[in-house]
Amino acid sequence: MSAESGLKTFRDSNGLWEGHDVMEVASPQGFANNPELVLDFYNKRRRQLLTVQPNSGHHALAALEKEAEVVIITQNVDDLHERAGSTNVLHLHGELLKARNIHDEYATIPWKKDIRLGDCCDAGHQLRPHVVWFGEAVPMMNEAMAEMQQANIVLVVGTSMQVYPAASLIQYAPENCPIYFIDPNPAISSSNRVEVLAETATQGIPKVIDRIRKEYFAS
């Protein structure tokens, strides 16, 4: 979703995440073994996030709120949906522009600068990025499932369908709910229930929204 804004995608084709094994930089074990490496990794991503802007895909979804109820369920940890104007965004994997202490996943604070060893909350506990690492629970999963169960139309954009439990959400959509899967290298094929568009977010999202307007919103 955010690749066309200039943000790097989840992991490279060789399985590495910006040159690192994902477990080194995105797991509780990795943080325990080398907290400075993990903090530096996310500091670089946070700095990059602050230099980019939402793309036309983000803006198209935000504009759709003027005509329909739109709920964004995202695996991305950036704030580009919010910056584009979307008001109902559910972050499954946390938010890069927030920090929390190492003992309380709910005690989040806004955070735009680097996190260093020694940066602590008011209670004296080390801060860490407010992101869900591998091996950690996904606190917003139940809410995401509930949203999917009452969806009328589902758009799935730019996912490898390899990260669980997020990849299972598609299974919770109602039986007759149309599903559009938008990805330049789609991980699934079209079926009776799913229509796959092998396109980028900025190409596919406006196209699907235009179709939705004609098929569902026409007077």
N, C-alpha and C positions, 0 to 999 in steps of 0.2 A: 504493500500500500504506500509506503513512504520512500521506496527506492528511487522513484523519479523526482523526489525532492532532494536527492543527494545523500540520503542515509544508506549506509551499508546494510545488506540483507542479513538474515539470521546467521547463516554460515556459508562458507565458500564451498565450491564443488568438491574439494578434497576433504570436506568434513571438519575443517578447522574454522574457528571463529576469529577472524582477523589475525591469523597466525598462531592461535592458541587452541589447545584442546579445550572444548567447552567445559569440561569438568574442572579445569584449572582456574577458570575465571567466572564460572556460573554455578557454583555448588557450595554448600556449607563446608564441605571438606576442603575445597580449594581455598576458601576464605580463611579457614583455620590454619592451613599449611602456609599460605603466603598472602596475608591480608593486604600488603602493600601492592602486590601485583594486581589483585582484584580491584582495589580502589583506583589504581592508576588506569586500569582498563575502562572502568565506568566513567572516570573523570574525562578521558579522551572522548568517549561517546557523548557525554553531557556537553562538552565544549562544542563538538560538531553539531549537535542538535540546535544549539543556540545560534548557529550561523545559517540555518536553512529555513525555508518557508513551505507552507502547505502547497500541494500541487492541485491541478484542476480536478482530480478525482476527489480529494478532500472537499473542495469547494462545491462540487456537484452534489455530494451527499448532504452537506450542510444546507444547500439551497432547497433540497427536497423536503426539509422540515416545514417549509411554507405550505406544503400540499398534503403532507401525510405525517403520521407518527413514525419517527425514525429512531431506532436504537442501534448504536454502534457497539459491537462487542469486538474488542481488539486484543490481539496478542502483542502488539507493538507497545513499547514503553515510552514513546514520544508523546508530545502534546499537540501534534499537527491537526488532529481532528478538531480539538477545542479552538485552536487558533483560526481555523477556517470558519468557525461559527457553529459547529455541532454542539448541542446542549445536553445530550443524553448519551454519554460515553462510558462504557463499562470496561475497565482495564483489567483483563485477566491476569496479566503478568507484572502488574505494578506500574509505577510511573518514575521515569528517570529524574524528573525535576522535583522529586520528593526524597527525603531521607527518613530513616527510622533508626532507633537504637537496636542493638543486637538481641535484645530480650523481648521486645514488644512490636509485633508486626503491624499493630493498629495505631501506634503513637507516631504518626507521620508529621513531618514539618516541610514546608516549601524549601527547596534547596537548589540554587543555580550555580554555586561555586564548586570548587574541588572539595572532596572529602579526604581528609588526611588522618593518619593514625594519631590519636590524641584528640580528635574532634569528638566531643561528647554531648549528650543530651543534658538537661538540667539535673537529672538524677546521677550523672557521672558515668553513664554507659557509652561505649564506643558507638559512633554512628556508622551506618552502612547504607548503600542505595536501597530505595524502596522498590525492589524488583524481586520477583519470585524465581528462585534458583532451582535447578534440577534437584529433585529429592525433597522439595518443600511443597506444602499443601497450596492449592489454588483457592484462596478465600472466596473469590467471587464466582466460583464455578456453579454453585446452586442457583444463584441469581441469573446467571447466563442460561442455564438450562430452562429456567422458568420463562425467560424471555423468548427462547426458541420455541417452546411449546405453544405459545400463543401468536406466533408469527403468521402473517398472511403471505409474505414474499420474503425470500432469503437471498442475499447476495453474499457469496464467499469470494474474497479477493486476496490473491497473492499469498497463498499458504502452501507449504509442502505436504500438509496432511500427515506429518510424521511426529508432531509433538502432542502428546496426550497429557491430560484429558481433553485439551482444547479441540483436537481433531475429531473427537466423538460428538461434538455439539450438533453436527449436521443430522445425526440420527434422531434428535429430539424435535425436529421440525414436524408439523402435522402432515399426515399422509398425503393430502391433496395440495400441500403448499409448494408452489413452484420455486425451484432453486437454480440460481445462476452462478456458475463457477468461473471466475475470471482470473486467468493466470497465463503469462506467455509460454510457460512450460507446464501445462496442467498435470497434476498428479493423479487425476481420475478421468474417466471417459464419460461422454454423454449417455444418458439412460432415459427411461420413461419419466423419471422424476427430476433429473438434473440436466441442464443445458450448459455445456462447456464452451466458453469463448477463449480461444488461445490468444489473448491480447493483454496488454499492460493495463494497469489501473486507469491511467488517463485516457486510454482508448476505449476500454470496455465499460467502465462505469457510466459515462454519459450515454453510451449506446443503449445499455439496459434500462437506464432511467427514462430515456425517451420512449422506449417500448412500453414500459410500465405506464407512463402517462397516457399513451394512446389506447392501451388495452384495458386499463383499470380506472383511469380518471376522466375519460372522455364523457361528456354529458350527452 
